[in-house]
């Protein structure tokens, strides 16, 4: 949803923008095309592989860091407010297609799943060391898996015979937990849960959203593309209430007091044409919010 997200940013040619999920640089390139010589774009990506896609443009800066540190890094460049923040969450195509990264259920790479390969914790560490209770928690909470307890116990039992290391071996050894003909969906949920735990994705998203209240100036836009219900729920509630608890506050007249005003009250989903050309976009949901004046925060 490149065009929809860029349109949603309502870009001012001389403005300052942040792409917190640089990846292959598609969104950043489109933003730069909308800026004049005074405009500026700062991009974040914790994956060092993204450095190979850095754009040679004096208006552009690529920061090799997790976006949860957005406020501190922008401050080092003298930036305290911006006109818009774009986040395209989830795993990049490069990460999915790199077998050695372990993100895809179709490849037989090591169970790694680190977006930042400098970090220690891998997915194989989780399945080999977490207790049954801890495993049940992440599979239930992050994967929304109905038989999370059975899965956790199966993993603990299996690793007593041999540790887990590679993807297809892991899938084979948990096969008894999977309902026939629902293998793909089940494994996708398992891998999602492991990936979220490895990268602490929900914690990072929460930190980004909370900092956006201070960073985005009045009239600026927050644009987020999410790929599963946990992320989308967080984004929807934050854009509506301005907090993680989704606590709606109102003034004396019943008007909602929130730092943001949702631009699209219903999530934007991919067009039929995009689904045909990019099957990975099928679960994408785009939400856009505009920063209200400080008096509304």
N, C-alpha and C positions, 0 to 999 in steps of 0.2 A: 504493500500500500504506500508506495513511494510518493506518488502525486498527492494522495489524500492527506498524508502526514505533513508534507511541505505546505500545502494549501492551508492546513490547520494551524500552522505556525504564524500565518499572517505576517510574513517577513517584511520588516522595514529595511530598505537597502543599506542604510547607514548604521544598522543596529549591531548588537553584540549577541551572539548565540552560542549554545553549547550542545554538541552531539555527544551524549555520554556513552554511546555504544558504537564506536567508530567502525569496527569490523573491516569490511572490504572498502568502505568509504563511499558507498552509494548515496546515503543521505547527506553526508558532508559535502559531496560534490554538488548535489542539487541545491543545498543551502548557499554555497559559495556562488553559484550561478545567479542567485537572487540578490546578492550583495554588491554594493558599489565599492569604490576604492577605500572608503572610510569604514566599511563594515568589517567585523571581526568574527572568527569562528574558532572556538576551542573545542577539542574533541578528547574523549577519554576512551582508553581500552586497556584492560589489565593483561591482555594476551600479548606477549612480545612479538608474536607472528604478525600482528596488525601493523607493526612498524614498517613492514615491507610495502604497505599500501599508502604510506604517508603522502599527502598532497603537497607538491612543491608550489607554494603560494604564500606570499608575504602576509596575507590576511589570516593564515591558518597556523594553529599550534596543536600538535598531538601530544597528549600527556599519557604516559604509560603507568596508569594507576586505576584502581577500582573507583567507580564513580561515587562511592560513599564518602570519599574524601574531597568532593567537589569544591566545597566552600574554602577549605584551606589552600588547595592548589590554585584556585582562581585568585585568591588574595595575593599569592606570590607574584602574580602578573598585574597587580593593582586593580583587579576587577572585583567589585563588591555587588554589582547588580547587572543583570542581563535582560535581554528582550525576549528570550525564549529558551526552553530546554526541551530537547528531544531524546526519548529513550525507546529503543527498539530491543525489548528484553529477550531473554532466551539464548539459545546456542546459535552461533553463526554457521553459515553453510560450510565455511572452511573447517571449522571445528568438527562438524558432523561428518565431513568427507575425509578427514584425516584419521585413518584406522587406528594409529598409535595413540590417539587422544582418548579413545574408549567411550565416546558419546553415543555412537550408533548401535542399535541392537542387531544390525545386519552384518557387522564386521567382527573380527575376532581379535581385536586389540586388547591390551591390558586394561583392566578395570581402573581407569585413571580418573577422567572427567574433571580435571582441574582446568579452569579457565585461565588461571595464573599458574604456570608451571613452576614458578619459584616457591610456591606454597608446599607444605609437607604432606598434608592429608590427601590421600587418594580414595577412590571408591572401594578399592580392594582392602584398604586399611579398615574401612567401616565394617564391611561384611566379615572380616577376619578377627576383629577385636571388640566390636560393640557387644554389649550384653543382649540377651533376648528381649529384655524390656526396652532397651534403647532402640533396637532395630524395629520393634513393634511400633514404637512412637513415631519414628520417621516415616515408616511405610504407611501408617494410618494418617498422619498429619500432612505429609508432603506428597504422598502418592494417592491418598484417599482409597486405599486398598481394603476391601471388605474382610479378607482373611489374613490381615496383617500378622496376627498372632501365629497362625500356622506357618506362614512364610518365615517369620523370625525364628521359630523353633526348628524349622527344616534347615535353615542356614547354619544355625549353631550345631546341629547334629552332623551335617555334612562336613563342616570345617574340622571336626574332630578327627576325620579320616584323612583329609588333605586340605591345605589352604586353597582359597580361591585366588586366581590371578587373571585368567583370561575370560573374555566375555561369553563365548559360546559354551565353554565348560560350565560357567556359572548358570547359564540358562538351562542347560541339560540337567543340572543337579537340583534345580528348583521346579522342574517340570511337573511334579506331583501336585503343586499348588495351583496350577493353571487350569482353568476351565477349558475343555476342548473347544476349538474354533474361535477362541478369544485370546489366542497367544499374543498377537501384536499389541492389542490394547493393554493387556496385563503387563507385559514386559515394558511397554512405554511408561506405564505408571511407576513401575519399580525403578527404572532408570531415572525418571524424573525426580523421585524421592531421593535417590542417592546423589544426584547432581546438585540438588538444592542444598543438601546437607554438606557436601564437599565445599561448595562455594559460598555458603551462608547467604544465599540469594535473597531471601525474604528480608533478612536483617539489613542488607545493603539497600534494597528498594525502600524500606522504611526510612532509612537515614537520608536517602536522596529526596524523597517526598517532603520530609520535614524541613530540610534545608532549602527546598525550592520556595518556601514561603518568604524567606528573607532575600533570596537571590533574584527572583523575578520581579521586575518593576511593574508598576500599575499599567495595565493594558497588555502586558506581555503574556505569552502563552506557554502552557505546560502540555506537551504532546507525548503520549505513552502508548506503545503497542505491546500488548501482553499476549501470552500464548497458553496460559492455563488459568483455571478459575481462581486459584489462590492469589495470583498476581492481580488479575482483573478485579477481584473483589476489593483488594487493598486500594487500588487506584481509584475505583469508582467511589468508595466510601471517603477517601481522602479528598477527592475533588468536590465532593458534596459537602463535607463537614469541616475539612481542614485539619483533621486529627485522625489518629489511628483507631480510636474507640468508636468512630462514627457518631460522636455526640453532637447533635444538632443544637446550636444556640440561636435564640431569636431575640430581636429587640422588642421594645414596648409595643410596636405595631404588628408584630408577628413576622417581620422580615428576617430571613435567615442571615446570621452573622457568620460568614465564612470568608477566608482570604481568596478563595477561588469561586468562579462561576462556571459550571459546566457549559461548554459550547454545544456539545451533542449529548443529550440526555440518554440516548440509546447508543451503545457501542457501534462503531462503523466496522463492517466485516468485508472481506475481500469480494471483489466482483467476480462474476462467472468467468470472465476472461482471465483474470489473474489466477483463479483456481486452476484453470486449464493449463496455464503456463508455469505455475509454481505451486505444486501440490503441498509444499511445506507451509504455505500460508493459510491452510484450511482452518486452523484454530486461532488465527490472529484476530485480536479485537483492538480497535483504535479508539482512544478517548482523548478529548481535548478540553482544556479548561483555561479560562482567562483570569489573570490576577486582578482582583478588585482594588479599589483605592484603600489606603491604610485604615481609613475609618471603618471599613467593613470587616477588617481582620479580627 
